[in-house]
């Protein structure tokens, strides 16, 4: 079948696209758990760094009492601290093009959107965007593409290589993730050769009838099974760093949570490695979006979703996007979030625009909720005692997939992550931070160094921070 302008092998991977058991999930959602002894047993299991079953996850989703929810939130905070420490990884989305042949009812890029301004970055415009991002301090990007025949695997690979080639002053993009259409195995191999990071595919909704409602059958995205099987094919192509996601608000948020956990369990059982990241953005206003949303998820439900996911998949990175408003991000980040975007612009070519310029819905996929700039976000994180991290060391050292799990599961990852977070933060403070942010940052670094046992390891970290102050860059463990 021809899709995205090329002949794709439409074979579904053996064992793929059959792991969402809707009847089982719906039955589980009828369960309740207000037994404190039982849900504390589940908390303890997660705190032992053991992933939860679907049944256990459903029981946490059923907690209704304020006291039970507060215990849930505290358990999520503990799991986050014990596995990831207090670091938060920062990235930025870079929209390459918004041409799309799909007609997803909730998306500002849909084919039928009459008022959306369509554009694909030229090579020079892409370079200018990356320069602007590097000059702002970004080190990690996710490249976002509409689903169109012009965004072939070769085009995605070329864009990735172009991004990595841009070096502005002390800046460099060290990690380039991808959010694009599902590919066949040949296509995945093409983009892998370009040195991509995580390949992210949102299923949008795991509920088949709802999926059909929002994704017309005569479009590329209308094939539920082809999309669901997308990450299986990526694994078979040799990409072991993958991200899953659901758009919360299309269907029951509890069903979507169990769908995400089912997907994570499937990947772990079949390939030995779960998803590297999980995303769970809530639906936001978009150009020409006129929808009735009976499953719109409120803040309290969203908080429970985040905390439950943190406990269900302890070793999976969790992304909290700038779709959410500033106030909610300030609160939910404590429940187990490991990555956020900052200084986000969704317009094609938006980063090159003057600082503070208005963002227009006609140029965006959806409306941004948190409009803080990168420096403001970095400073805010530090005042909350988080370490803003721009680290990409594990990826470049080959600590991904099964190798990442070997380090992460015993908890050894903190031996790499905290020092590397401090080093990349030092780079940011030296090259890009406002004076008050720099002062706040070095005070945080001193506090963090005070937590590390005296000896050669600590001395090495201090030595490398001093080298950064003297002009060296990209020092890592």
Secondary structure, 3 states (H helix, E strand, C coil): CEECCEECCCCCCCCCCCCCCHHHHHHHCCCCCCCHHHHHHHHHHHHCCCCCCHHHHHHHHCCCCHHHHHHHHHHHHHHHHHHHCCEEEEEEEEEEECCCCCCCCCCCCCCCCCCCCCCECCHHHHHHHHHHHHHHCCCEEEEEECCCCCCCHHHHHHHHHHHHHCEECCEECCEEEEECCCCCHHHHHHHHCCCCCCEEEEEECCCHHHHHHHCCCCCHHHCHHHHHCHHHHHHHCCCCCEEEEECECCCCHHHHHHHHHHHHHHHHHHHCCCCCEEECCECCCCCCCCCCCCCCCCHHHHHHHHHHHHHHCCCCEEEECCCCCHHHHHHHHHHCCCEEECCCCCCCCHHHCCCCCCCCHHHCCCCCCCCCCHHHHHHHHHHCCCEEECCCHHHHCCCCHHHHHHHHHCCCHHHHHHHHHHHHHHHHHHHCCCHHHHHHHHHHHHHHHHCCCCCHHHHHHHHHHHHHHCCCCCCCC
